Amino acid sequence: MTYEVAKTNNAVTNRNYTIRFSSSFRGAPVFVADIQTLDEADTCNLRWKYKYTSYVTVYVAEEKSKSSYTYHTTEVVGYISIR
């Protein structure tokens, strides 16, 4: 089993953010992650968009019921990737 546990810098926003794994997996890994900070009070979730053997792309998606404003400030993301 190959795995990696790490966190990002305080840099993940509503825009695509690429997390590069320290080594490539033999196939796309299981990727479990969550936001580790609360730099903004708006309700949000972490989403991944692309997942490959050497990297994954994530972004913070804000909930829209109160307003259509979806910009989100920087957050730290903690994750584990397993293959």
All heavy atoms as an XYZ file, in Angstrom:
678
protein
N       0.847     -1.174      0.000
C       0.000      0.000      0.000
C       0.895      1.240      0.000
O       1.858      1.325      0.753
C      -0.896      0.004      1.240
C      -1.803      1.195      1.292
S      -2.823      1.337      2.787
C      -3.716     -0.178      2.755
N       0.554      2.175     -0.850
C       1.247      3.456     -0.900
C       0.293      4.527     -0.402
O      -0.885      4.521     -0.760
C       1.674      3.777     -2.349
O       2.481      2.716     -2.845
C       2.435      5.072     -2.427
N       0.797      5.436      0.420
C      -0.067      6.508      0.915
C       0.738      7.782      1.144
O       1.963      7.752      1.240
C      -0.787      6.104      2.196
C       0.115      5.894      3.383
C       0.394      6.930      4.260
C       0.697      4.656      3.611
C       1.232      6.738      5.346
C       1.528      4.459      4.691
C       1.792      5.499      5.562
O       2.620      5.308      6.628
N       0.012      8.883      1.223
C       0.612     10.183      1.509
C      -0.365     10.967      2.369
O      -1.557     11.019      2.059
C       0.893     10.932      0.207
C       1.472     12.309      0.421
C       1.885     12.974     -0.884
O       2.436     12.281     -1.757
O       1.629     14.178     -1.026
N       0.128     11.546      3.453
C      -0.676     12.391      4.335
C       0.025     13.736      4.408
O       1.220     13.796      4.709
C      -0.796     11.786      5.748
C      -1.599     12.700      6.657
C      -1.414     10.400      5.691
N      -0.700     14.809      4.116
C      -0.068     16.132      4.109
C      -1.133     17.217      4.185
O      -2.331     16.932      4.283
C       0.779     16.302      2.851
N      -0.683     18.448      4.118
C      -1.593     19.588      4.046
C      -1.009     20.618      3.098
O       0.196     20.633      2.834
C      -1.844     20.193      5.419
C      -0.637     20.826      6.046
C      -0.980     21.423      7.398
C       0.263     22.086      7.989
N      -0.023     22.793      9.214
N      -1.872     21.468      2.594
C      -1.447     22.519      1.682
C      -1.043     23.750      2.486
O      -1.291     23.831      3.683
C      -2.588     22.931      0.731
O      -3.623     23.564      1.500
C      -3.133     21.750     -0.031
N      -0.464     24.701      1.807
C      -0.290     26.027      2.397
C      -1.662     26.670      2.496
O      -2.640     26.148      1.947
C       0.628     26.885      1.523
C       2.047     26.368      1.518
O       2.536     25.879      2.527
N       2.702     26.455      0.370
N      -1.765     27.796      3.126
C      -3.029     28.536      3.218
C      -3.265     29.222      1.872
O      -3.077     30.428      1.727
C      -2.952     29.552      4.362
C      -4.299     30.146      4.695
O      -5.327     29.679      4.245
N      -4.287     31.192      5.491
N      -3.669     28.424      0.869
C      -3.708     28.928     -0.502
C      -4.874     28.410     -1.340
O      -5.023     28.809     -2.490
C      -2.406     28.576     -1.207
N      -5.701     27.526     -0.816
C      -6.793     26.946     -1.603
C      -7.995     27.893     -1.552
O      -8.453     28.255     -0.468
C      -7.170     25.543     -1.090
C      -8.288     24.950     -1.943
C      -5.953     24.631     -1.079
N      -8.497     28.291     -2.718
C      -9.633     29.217     -2.829
C     -10.722     28.578     -3.690
O     -10.697     27.376     -3.920
C      -9.202     30.552     -3.480
O      -8.845     30.300     -4.854
C      -8.045     31.201     -2.752
N     -11.605     29.404     -4.219
C     -12.645     28.920     -5.129
C     -12.091     28.618     -6.527
O     -12.798     28.082     -7.369
C     -13.781     29.944     -5.230
C     -13.296     31.287     -5.713
O     -12.553     31.966     -4.997
N     -13.697     31.680     -6.902
N     -10.856     28.915     -6.759
C     -10.202     28.607     -8.037
C      -9.482     27.264     -7.934
O      -9.083     26.850     -6.856
C      -9.204     29.700     -8.416
C      -9.888     31.004     -8.687
C      -8.871     32.047     -9.061
N      -9.573     33.260     -9.436
C      -9.335     33.936    -10.532
N      -8.403     33.541    -11.359
N     -10.022     35.024    -10.804
N      -9.287     26.615     -9.059
C      -8.588     25.321     -9.069
C      -7.204     25.439     -8.433
O      -6.458     26.370     -8.744
C      -8.433     24.803    -10.494
C      -9.748     24.379    -11.093
O     -10.728     24.184    -10.391
N      -9.780     24.237    -12.403
N      -6.895     24.498     -7.554
C      -5.604     24.445     -6.873
C      -5.054     23.036     -7.050
O      -5.730     22.062     -6.711
C      -5.774     24.769     -5.382
C      -4.478     24.753     -4.606
C      -3.734     25.915     -4.479
C      -4.012     23.598     -4.009
C      -2.536     25.918     -3.768
C      -2.825     23.578     -3.298
C      -2.094     24.755     -3.179
O      -0.915     24.751     -2.473
N      -3.844     22.916     -7.574
C      -3.255     21.609     -7.830
C      -2.395     21.159     -6.651
O      -1.494     21.883     -6.233
C      -2.403     21.635     -9.113
O      -3.247     22.012    -10.207
C      -1.787     20.280     -9.403
N      -2.700     19.971     -6.137
C      -1.885     19.329     -5.111
C      -1.074     18.254     -5.815
O      -1.637     17.303     -6.357
C      -2.763     18.684     -4.016
C      -3.584     19.742     -3.290
C      -1.905     17.882     -3.052
C      -4.628     19.165     -2.337
N       0.245     18.418     -5.841
C       1.128     17.427     -6.465
C       1.593     16.458     -5.386
O       2.102     16.877     -4.347
C       2.308     18.112     -7.123
C       1.866     19.044     -8.222
C       2.961     19.340     -9.215
N       2.475     20.259    -10.233
C       1.749     19.906    -11.282
N       1.424     18.652    -11.460
N       1.344     20.804    -12.156
N       1.421     15.168     -5.642
C       1.854     14.154     -4.697
C       3.372     14.062     -4.711
O       4.008     14.305     -5.740
C       1.219     12.802     -5.029
C      -0.282     12.831     -5.052
C      -0.985     12.316     -6.128
C      -1.009     13.392     -4.006
C      -2.370     12.339     -6.161
C      -2.392     13.419     -4.026
C      -3.074     12.896     -5.108
N       3.972     13.669     -3.597
C       5.434     13.588     -3.512
C       5.996     12.483     -4.406
O       7.145     12.536     -4.821
C       5.883     13.385     -2.065
O       5.314     12.220     -1.524
N       5.181     11.469     -4.709
C       5.558     10.447     -5.687
C       4.287      9.977     -6.390
O       3.190     10.102     -5.852
C       6.264      9.268     -5.013
O       5.420      8.675     -4.062
N       4.442      9.458     -7.587
C       3.276      9.007     -8.350
C       2.754      7.679     -7.813
O       3.527      6.824     -7.374
C       3.631      8.836     -9.822
O       3.833     10.083    -10.426
N       1.438      7.496     -7.881
C       0.803      6.236     -7.521
C       0.694      5.391     -8.785
O       0.769      5.901     -9.893
C      -0.592      6.507     -6.937
C      -0.556      7.192     -5.598
C      -0.542      8.571     -5.494
C      -0.544      6.455     -4.424
C      -0.511      9.200     -4.260
C      -0.518      7.066     -3.182
C      -0.500      8.446     -3.096
N       0.468      4.092     -8.640
C       0.338      3.200     -9.805
C      -0.985      3.387    -10.524
O      -1.155      2.976    -11.651
C       0.503      1.757     -9.379
C       1.914      1.447     -9.021
C       2.090     -0.005     -8.729
N       3.490     -0.270     -8.480
C       4.109     -1.335     -8.880
N       3.451     -2.274     -9.526
N       5.379     -1.499     -8.622
N      -1.933      3.988     -9.870
C      -3.231      4.323    -10.441
C      -3.769      5.503     -9.658
O      -3.150      5.937     -8.686
N      -4.899      6.024    -10.077
C      -5.484      7.156     -9.351
C      -5.785      6.714     -7.914
O      -6.455      5.709     -7.700
C      -6.746      7.634    -10.037
N      -5.276      7.447     -6.908
C      -5.456      7.026     -5.526
C      -6.832      7.393     -4.973
O      -7.539      8.231     -5.537
C      -4.374      7.820     -4.791
C      -4.261      9.079     -5.577
C      -4.464      8.652     -7.014
N      -7.192      6.755     -3.862
C      -8.330      7.217     -3.076
C      -7.861      8.514     -2.437
O      -6.758      8.572     -1.876
C      -8.714      6.180     -1.998
C      -9.764      6.746     -1.071
C      -9.183      4.892     -2.644
N      -8.657      9.560     -2.528
C      -8.269     10.876     -2.027
C      -9.337     11.352     -1.058
O     -10.498     11.506     -1.430
C      -8.132     11.851     -3.209
C      -7.762     13.248     -2.812
C      -6.459     13.559     -2.445
C      -8.708     14.252     -2.811
C      -6.117     14.847     -2.088
C      -8.380     15.547     -2.460
C      -7.075     15.842     -2.098
N      -8.944     11.550      0.201
C      -9.850     12.045      1.230
C      -9.251     13.333      1.769
O      -8.087     13.351      2.187
C     -10.026     11.016      2.372
C     -10.960     11.554      3.437
C     -10.538      9.695      1.821
N     -10.053     14.412      1.779
C      -9.527     15.713      2.201
C     -10.608     16.532      2.886
O     -11.799     16.265      2.722
C      -8.999     16.467      0.979
N     -10.164     17.537      3.632
C     -11.097     18.462      4.262
C     -10.388     19.785      4.522
O      -9.161     19.834      4.632
C     -11.625     17.890      5.573
C     -12.918     18.553      6.021
O     -13.527     19.301      5.227
O     -13.323     18.340      7.169
N     -11.171     20.833      4.623
C     -10.652     22.153      4.938
C     -10.244     22.162      6.411
O     -11.020     21.757      7.268
C     -11.713     23.230      4.641
C     -12.076     23.214      3.146
C     -11.212     24.605      5.064
C     -13.278     24.054      2.792
N      -9.032     22.628      6.698
C      -8.492     22.610      8.052
C      -8.599     23.954      8.765
O      -8.337     24.031      9.966
C      -7.016     22.193      8.012
C      -6.777     20.864      7.332
C      -7.385     19.713      8.096
O      -7.013     19.460      9.226
N      -8.342     19.034      7.488
N      -8.949     24.997      8.044
C      -9.049     26.341      8.623
C     -10.447     26.894      8.391
O     -11.237     26.317      7.636
C      -8.013     27.286      7.983
O      -8.170     27.238      6.554
C      -6.601     26.898      8.351
N     -10.729     28.024      9.005
C     -12.003     28.717      8.794
C     -11.691     30.204      8.651
O     -11.941     31.002      9.535
C     -12.956     28.466      9.963
C     -14.363     29.031      9.818
C     -15.051     28.476      8.571
C     -15.188     28.710     11.049
N     -11.080     30.533      7.509
C     -10.663     31.911      7.264
C     -11.820     32.804      6.827
O     -11.682     34.017      6.799
C      -9.558     31.955      6.212
C      -8.269     31.328      6.720
O      -8.155     31.100      7.938
O      -7.377     31.062      5.906
N     -12.949     32.209      6.476
C     -14.137     32.965      6.063
C     -15.357     32.241      6.615
O     -15.400     31.024      6.661
C     -14.194     33.029      4.532
C     -15.270     33.947      4.009
C     -15.180     34.113      2.501
O     -14.071     34.295      1.965
O     -16.239     34.048      1.869
N     -16.360     32.999      7.032
C     -17.527     32.416      7.710
C     -18.575     31.818      6.762
O     -19.481     31.134      7.224
C     -18.184     33.466      8.591
N     -18.479     32.055      5.465
C     -19.469     31.526      4.534
C     -19.424     29.996      4.486
O     -18.352     29.391      4.503
C     -19.248     32.069      3.117
C     -19.498     33.558      3.031
O     -20.149     34.100      3.946
O     -19.049     34.180      2.061
N     -20.596     29.379      4.398
C     -20.683     27.925      4.303
C     -20.040     27.455      3.002
O     -20.311     28.008      1.935
C     -22.151     27.484      4.341
O     -22.739     27.990      5.530
C     -22.286     25.985      4.294
N     -19.192     26.427      3.104
C     -18.486     25.950      1.912
C     -18.132     24.479      2.061
O     -18.212     23.908      3.149
C     -17.224     26.772      1.674
S     -16.025     26.640      3.000
N     -17.743     23.883      0.949
C     -17.286     22.497      0.891
C     -16.051     22.426      0.024
O     -15.860     23.247     -0.873
C     -18.358     21.596      0.266
C     -19.571     21.475      1.145
O     -19.487     20.913      2.225
N     -20.686     22.011      0.692
N     -15.254     21.408      0.261
C     -14.099     21.155     -0.591
C     -14.511     20.190     -1.688
O     -15.181     19.192     -1.424
C     -12.952     20.561      0.230
C     -11.664     20.355     -0.546
C     -11.035     21.699     -0.896
C     -10.694     19.504      0.243
N     -14.122     20.482     -2.908
C     -14.428     19.616     -4.054
C     -13.136     19.306     -4.805
O     -12.225     20.119     -4.829
C     -15.369     20.320     -5.029
C     -16.618     20.864     -4.407
C     -17.694     19.864     -4.479
N     -18.935     20.458     -4.011
C     -19.874     19.785     -3.429
N     -19.747     18.496     -3.254
N     -20.972     20.363     -3.020
N     -13.084     18.129     -5.414
C     -11.974     17.848     -6.318
C     -12.522     17.790     -7.731
O     -13.650     17.392     -7.952
C     -11.188     16.600     -5.941
C     -11.893     15.281     -6.030
C     -12.548     14.639     -5.020
C     -12.002     14.433     -7.167
N     -13.058     13.449     -5.465
C     -12.732     13.289     -6.790
C     -11.553     14.519     -8.489
C     -13.019     12.255     -7.664
C     -11.839     13.485     -9.362
C     -12.559     12.371     -8.937
N     -11.698     18.243     -8.680
C     -12.133     18.317    -10.073
C     -11.424     17.287    -10.941
O     -12.048     16.629    -11.754
C     -11.886     19.724    -10.605
C     -12.555     20.006    -11.915
C     -12.554     21.485    -12.209
C     -13.420     21.782    -13.400
N     -13.475     23.211    -13.671
N     -10.119     17.158    -10.784
C      -9.317     16.198    -11.559
C      -8.479     15.390    -10.581
O      -7.926     15.937     -9.636
C      -8.372     16.917    -12.531
C      -9.060     17.880    -13.444
C      -8.918     19.252    -13.282
C      -9.870     17.429    -14.476
C      -9.561     20.147    -14.116
C     -10.514     18.313    -15.322
C     -10.351     19.677    -15.135
O     -10.981     20.551    -15.966
N      -8.360     14.086    -10.835
C      -7.541     13.235     -9.980
C      -6.752     12.275    -10.864
O      -7.330     11.521    -11.636
C      -8.414     12.459     -9.002
C      -7.633     11.616     -8.026
C      -8.523     10.982     -6.974
C      -9.467      9.996     -7.601
N     -10.108      9.079     -6.662
N      -5.433     12.340    -10.746
C      -4.542     11.507    -11.545
C      -3.528     10.826    -10.634
O      -3.557     11.000     -9.418
C      -3.829     12.363    -12.603
C      -4.784     13.012    -13.570
C      -5.114     14.355    -13.446
C      -5.371     12.274    -14.586
C      -6.008     14.956    -14.324
C      -6.270     12.873    -15.474
C      -6.582     14.205    -15.329
O      -7.460     14.793    -16.195
N      -2.603     10.092    -11.208
C      -1.618      9.351    -10.416
C      -0.619     10.261     -9.705
O      -0.057      9.883     -8.690
C      -0.843      8.363    -11.303
O      -0.193      9.089    -12.348
C      -1.767      7.312    -11.884
N      -0.386     11.461    -10.218
C       0.626     12.341     -9.630
C       0.076     13.629     -9.022
O       0.819     14.356     -8.361
C       1.687     12.692    -10.669
O       1.089     13.348    -11.767
N      -1.198     13.927     -9.244
C      -1.763     15.142     -8.653
C      -3.289     15.087     -8.627
O      -3.917     14.266     -9.298
C      -1.289     16.394     -9.389
C      -1.852     16.568    -10.783
C      -3.018     17.291    -10.995
C      -1.214     16.021    -11.888
C      -3.534     17.459    -12.267
C      -1.717     16.177    -13.157
C      -2.878     16.912    -13.343
O      -3.389     17.070    -14.601
N      -3.856     16.010     -7.859
C      -5.303     16.203     -7.796
C      -5.563     17.708     -7.794
O      -4.742     18.482     -7.286
C      -5.919     15.517     -6.551
C      -5.409     16.137     -5.275
C      -7.435     15.542     -6.570
N      -6.663     18.125     -8.389
C      -7.040     19.532     -8.405
C      -8.273     19.711     -7.529
O      -9.268     19.003     -7.713
C      -7.347     20.001     -9.845
O      -6.198     19.767    -10.646
C      -7.688     21.470     -9.881
N      -8.188     20.634     -6.565
C      -9.286     20.887     -5.633
C      -9.684     22.358     -5.671
O      -8.947     23.203     -6.186
C      -8.896     20.505     -4.181
C      -8.586     19.028     -4.074
C      -7.729     21.335     -3.672
N     -10.856     22.657     -5.111
C     -11.291     24.046     -4.954
C     -12.343     24.108     -3.851
O     -12.949     23.104     -3.492
C     -11.846     24.614     -6.269
C     -13.098     23.940     -6.766
C     -14.360     24.473     -6.486
C     -13.031     22.774     -7.516
C     -15.513     23.846     -6.946
C     -14.174     22.143     -7.969
C     -15.410     22.691     -7.688
O     -16.542     22.069     -8.132
N     -12.553     25.303     -3.308
C     -13.556     25.529     -2.274
C     -14.827     26.024     -2.966
O     -14.793     27.026     -3.681
C     -13.068     26.567     -1.244
C     -14.154     26.856     -0.225
C     -11.804     26.091     -0.557
N     -15.926     25.317     -2.765
C     -17.216     25.689     -3.361
C     -18.109     26.271     -2.274
O     -18.404     25.604     -1.295
C     -17.878     24.468     -3.990
N     -18.494     27.514     -2.453
C     -19.391     28.153     -1.491
C     -20.835     27.825     -1.804
O     -21.226     27.690     -2.950
C     -19.199     29.672     -1.489
C     -18.004     30.098     -0.711
C     -18.047     31.570     -0.339
O     -19.057     32.256     -0.592
O     -17.049     32.036      0.209
N     -21.626     27.734     -0.772
C     -23.062     27.479     -0.865
C     -23.746     28.780     -1.325
O     -23.312     29.862     -0.971
C     -23.520     27.041      0.539
C     -24.935     26.627      0.647
C     -25.815     27.776      1.040
O     -25.374     28.732      1.668
O     -26.985     27.691      0.677
N     -24.809     28.683     -2.149
C     -25.396     29.863     -2.795
C     -26.789     30.261     -2.309
O     -27.414     31.107     -2.916
C     -25.486     29.625     -4.303
C     -24.175     29.457     -4.988
C     -24.410     29.266     -6.467
C     -23.154     28.991     -7.218
N     -23.394     28.811     -8.640
N     -27.337     29.688     -1.252
C     -28.724     30.005     -0.889
C     -28.909     31.435     -0.395
O     -29.967     32.021     -0.568
C     -29.243     29.029      0.170
O     -28.582     29.237      1.397
N     -27.886     32.012      0.218
C     -28.001     33.374      0.747
C     -27.683     34.423     -0.312
O     -28.281     35.485     -0.339
C     -27.076     33.527      1.952
C     -27.311     34.798      2.718
C     -26.492     34.804      4.000
C     -26.747     36.069      4.784
N     -25.963     36.111      6.009
N     -26.715     34.115     -1.191
C     -26.336     35.043     -2.266
C     -25.634     34.272     -3.371
O     -25.201     33.144     -3.169
C     -25.415     36.144     -1.730
O     -24.158     35.609     -1.405
N     -25.480     34.895     -4.512
C     -24.791     34.235     -5.620
C     -23.284     34.461     -5.554
O     -22.540     33.959     -6.388
C     -25.336     34.741     -6.952
O     -25.130     36.140     -7.043
N     -22.822     35.210     -4.580
C     -21.408     35.484     -4.356
C     -20.692     34.186     -3.988
O     -21.047     33.545     -3.004
C     -21.299     36.510     -3.223
C     -19.915     36.805     -2.742
C     -19.086     37.677     -3.414
C     -19.439     36.210     -1.579
C     -17.824     37.960     -2.952
C     -18.169     36.482     -1.108
C     -17.370     37.359     -1.795
O     -16.118     37.625     -1.324
N     -19.717     33.765     -4.768
C     -19.050     32.478     -4.505
C     -17.532     32.587     -4.377
O     -16.865     31.568     -4.300
C     -19.375     31.456     -5.609
O     -18.953     31.981     -6.865
C     -20.853     31.124     -5.623
N     -16.981     33.811     -4.341
C     -15.543     33.946     -4.122
C     -15.231     33.500     -2.692
O     -15.970     33.801     -1.763
C     -15.083     35.392     -4.322
C     -13.641     35.577     -3.936
C     -12.632     35.183     -4.813
C     -13.288     36.084     -2.699
C     -11.304     35.310     -4.459
C     -11.960     36.207     -2.340
C     -10.975     35.827     -3.219
O      -9.665     35.945     -2.857
N     -14.146     32.765     -2.512
C     -13.762     32.328     -1.169
C     -12.284     32.628     -0.945
O     -11.458     32.414     -1.827
C     -14.027     30.830     -0.985
C     -14.024     30.424      0.440
N     -15.138     30.511      1.235
C     -13.034     29.952      1.239
C     -14.846     30.099      2.452
N     -13.569     29.754      2.475
N     -11.965     33.102      0.240
C     -10.587     33.416      0.581
C      -9.760     32.134      0.748
O     -10.283     31.038      0.613
C     -10.528     34.275      1.867
O      -9.210     34.785      2.019
C     -10.931     33.481      3.084
N      -8.499     32.264      1.047
C      -7.593     31.119      1.143
C      -7.875     30.251      2.369
O      -8.264     30.747      3.424
C      -6.136     31.589      1.195
O      -5.958     32.443      2.324
C      -5.761     32.320     -0.079
N      -7.672     28.948      2.199
C      -7.840     27.973      3.280
C      -6.715     26.942      3.195
O      -6.107     26.749      2.134
C      -9.191     27.233      3.164
C     -10.415     28.125      3.200
C     -10.761     28.681      4.565
O     -10.055     28.406      5.546
O     -11.780     29.394      4.644
N      -6.460     26.256      4.303
C      -5.526     25.134      4.353
C      -6.356     23.855      4.163
O      -7.435     23.720      4.739
C      -4.794     25.064      5.719
C      -3.937     23.797      5.813
C      -3.949     26.312      5.923
N      -5.869     22.927      3.359
C      -6.544     21.643      3.126
C      -5.622     20.519      3.592
O      -4.461     20.453      3.211
C      -6.876     21.476      1.630
C      -7.375     20.059      1.330
C      -7.919     22.503      1.205
N      -6.161     19.633      4.432
C      -5.447     18.443      4.857
C      -5.964     17.256      4.059
O      -7.136     17.210      3.726
N      -5.083     16.301      3.728
C      -5.531     15.186      2.893
C      -4.731     13.915      3.151
O      -3.633     13.943      3.688
C      -5.449     15.551      1.415
C      -4.038     15.782      0.906
C      -3.309     14.726      0.359
C      -3.436     17.034      0.982
C      -2.015     14.931     -0.108
C      -2.160     17.236      0.524
C      -1.454     16.178     -0.012
O      -0.170     16.374     -0.467
N      -5.318     12.806      2.725
C      -4.637     11.512      2.654
C      -4.969     10.905      1.288
O      -6.105     10.966      0.835
C      -5.033     10.548      3.806
C      -4.252      9.237      3.696
C      -6.536     10.319      3.855
C      -4.365      8.350      4.914
N      -3.953     10.387      0.641
C      -4.115      9.682     -0.637
C      -3.592      8.269     -0.442
O      -2.494      8.072      0.088
C      -3.308     10.370     -1.743
O      -3.773     11.685     -1.925
N      -4.375      7.282     -0.878
C      -4.032      5.877     -0.657
C      -4.217      5.085     -1.947
O      -5.227      5.236     -2.640
C      -4.936      5.249      0.429
C      -4.858      6.048      1.716
C      -4.555      3.797      0.663
C      -5.929      5.681      2.721
N      -3.276      4.203     -2.223
C      -3.421      3.303     -3.376
C      -2.809      1.977     -3.023
O      -1.745      1.865     -2.507
C      -2.754      3.882     -4.615
C      -2.806      3.034     -5.827
C      -4.164      2.988     -6.420
N      -4.122      2.027     -7.509
C      -5.153      1.724     -8.240
N      -6.295      2.299     -8.009
N      -5.074      0.860     -9.182
